[in-house]
């Protein structure tokens, strides 16, 4: 082998070995840096999301407590008014309408419109808008109950419609 080839091999070894070592070290360092940055970003994002979720949950809890208080107030008001009306003599009030009339059996009650919030099973069992009225109260009697035997109580309770309307006006989500 000539001296030129030997010198070429020596120069290549001197130049390429450090170049390969430096490239390998740079690659390893870059990979380690990427892993460290990913871990740091994960930790920062985890902490931020935990804080935001905790805040959202606390706000929802406050909202639920407020809604619970409103519902409790509405129920107490309705219970008080119901007890008062059952103890008193019947007052002139709009009649209570049998619930079947809302389903299309019999004449249509006043103010009946399909509701955008209330659903019922349609003819093919798909959800359909439920007909409701904010002007007329409906009543469902148990199958064994004779309407005549509870007529006095029904007449007294018919006067609750203005109370329900005032509760609905104050907060439409309470009365459904």
C-alpha positions in Angstrom: 0.0 0.0 0.0 1.3 3.4 -0.9 2.0 6.1 1.5 -0.8 8.2 0.0 -3.4 5.7 0.7 -2.1 5.2 4.2 -2.2 9.0 4.8 -5.7 9.2 3.3 -7.0 6.5 5.6 -5.3 8.2 8.6 -6.8 11.6 7.7 -10.2 10.1 7.2 -10.0 8.4 10.6 -8.8 11.6 12.2 -11.6 13.6 10.6 -14.5 11.2 10.5 -14.3 9.6 14.0 -14.7 13.0 15.8 -17.4 14.0 13.4 -19.4 10.8 14.1 -18.9 11.2 17.8 -20.0 14.8 17.8 -23.1 14.0 15.6 -24.1 11.1 17.9 -23.6 13.4 21.0 -25.7 16.2 19.4 -28.4 13.7 18.4 -28.6 12.3 21.9 -28.6 15.8 23.5 -31.3 17.0 21.1 -33.4 13.9 22.0 -32.9 14.5 25.7 -33.8 18.1 25.3 -37.0 17.2 23.4 -38.0 14.7 26.2 -37.3 17.3 28.9 -39.3 20.0 27.1 -42.2 17.6 26.5 -42.3 16.7 30.2 -42.1 20.3 31.2 -44.9 21.3 28.8 -47.0 18.3 30.0 -46.6 19.4 33.6 -47.4 23.0 32.9 -50.5 22.1 30.8 -51.6 19.6 33.5 -51.4 22.3 36.2 -53.2 24.8 34.0 -56.0 22.4 33.1 -56.4 21.3 36.7 -56.8 24.9 37.8 -59.3 25.7 35.1 -61.3 22.5 35.7 -61.4 23.2 39.4 -62.6 26.8 38.8 -65.3 25.5 36.4 -66.5 22.9 38.8 -66.6 25.5 41.7 -68.6 27.9 39.4 -71.0 25.1 38.5 -71.4 24.2 42.2 -72.3 27.8 43.0 -74.8 27.8 40.1 -76.3 24.5 41.3 -76.7 25.8 44.8 -78.4 29.0 43.6 -80.8 26.9 41.4 -81.5 24.6 44.3 -82.4 27.5 46.5 -84.7 28.8 43.7 -86.4 25.5 43.3 -86.8 25.1 47.1 -88.3 28.5 47.4 -90.7 27.8 44.5 -91.7 24.4 46.1 -92.2 26.0 49.5 -94.3 28.8 48.0 -96.3 26.3 46.0 -96.8 24.0 49.1 -97.9 27.0 51.2 -100.4 28.1 48.5 -101.6 24.6 48.0 -102.3 24.1 51.8 -104.0 27.5 52.0 -106.2 26.7 49.0 -107.1 23.2 50.3 -108.1 24.7 53.7 -110.2 27.4 52.1 -113.5 27.4 50.2 -113.2 27.0 46.5 -112.7 30.3 44.7 -113.6 31.1 41.1 -110.8 29.8 39.0 -110.2 28.3 35.6 -111.1 24.7 35.5 -108.5 21.9 35.6 -108.4 20.1 32.3 -108.0 16.3 31.9 -104.5 15.6 30.7 -105.8 13.4 27.9 -107.1 16.5 26.1 -103.5 17.6 25.7 -102.8 14.4 23.9 -105.5 15.1 21.3 -108.3 13.2 22.9 -111.2 15.7 23.2 -111.4 19.4 22.5 -108.1 21.2 22.5 -107.4 23.2 25.8 -106.7 27.0 25.5 -103.2 28.0 24.7 -101.9 24.6 23.7 -98.8 24.7 21.6 -96.0 22.2 20.9 -93.2 22.9 23.3 -89.6 23.4 22.2 -88.3 22.2 25.6 -90.7 19.3 26.4 -90.6 16.0 24.4 -92.9 13.0 24.3 -92.8 9.7 22.4 -94.3 10.1 18.9 -96.3 7.6 17.0 -93.2 5.8 15.8 -91.5 6.1 19.2 -89.3 9.0 18.0 -89.1 12.1 20.1 -91.9 14.7 19.3 -92.8 18.1 20.7 -95.1 17.7 23.7 -98.2 19.9 23.6 -98.4 22.2 26.7 -100.3 25.2 27.8 -99.2 28.0 30.0 -102.8 29.2 30.3 -104.6 26.0 31.4 -103.7 23.5 34.2 -104.0 19.8 33.6 -104.8 17.0 36.0 -104.2 13.3 35.8 -106.3 11.2 38.2 -105.4 7.7 39.2 -107.5 5.0 37.5 -109.4 4.1 40.7 -110.3 7.7 41.6 -113.8 9.0 40.8 -113.6 12.6 39.5 -116.7 13.6 41.4 -115.2 12.4 44.7 -112.3 14.8 44.4 -114.2 17.6 42.6 -113.9 20.0 45.7 -110.2 19.5 46.0 -109.7 19.9 42.2 -111.8 23.2 42.3 -109.6 24.5 45.1 -106.3 23.5 43.4 -107.4 25.0 40.0 -106.6 28.4 41.5 -102.9 27.4 41.6 -102.4 28.3 38.0 -101.6 32.0 38.7 -99.0 30.9 41.3 -97.4 28.5 38.7 -97.5 31.3 36.1 -95.7 33.7 38.5 -93.1 31.1 39.3 -92.6 30.4 35.6 -92.4 34.1 34.8 -89.7 34.6 37.5 -87.6 31.6 36.3 -88.8 29.6 33.3 -86.4 26.7 34.1 -88.0 26.0 37.5 -91.5 25.0 36.2 -91.3 22.4 33.5 
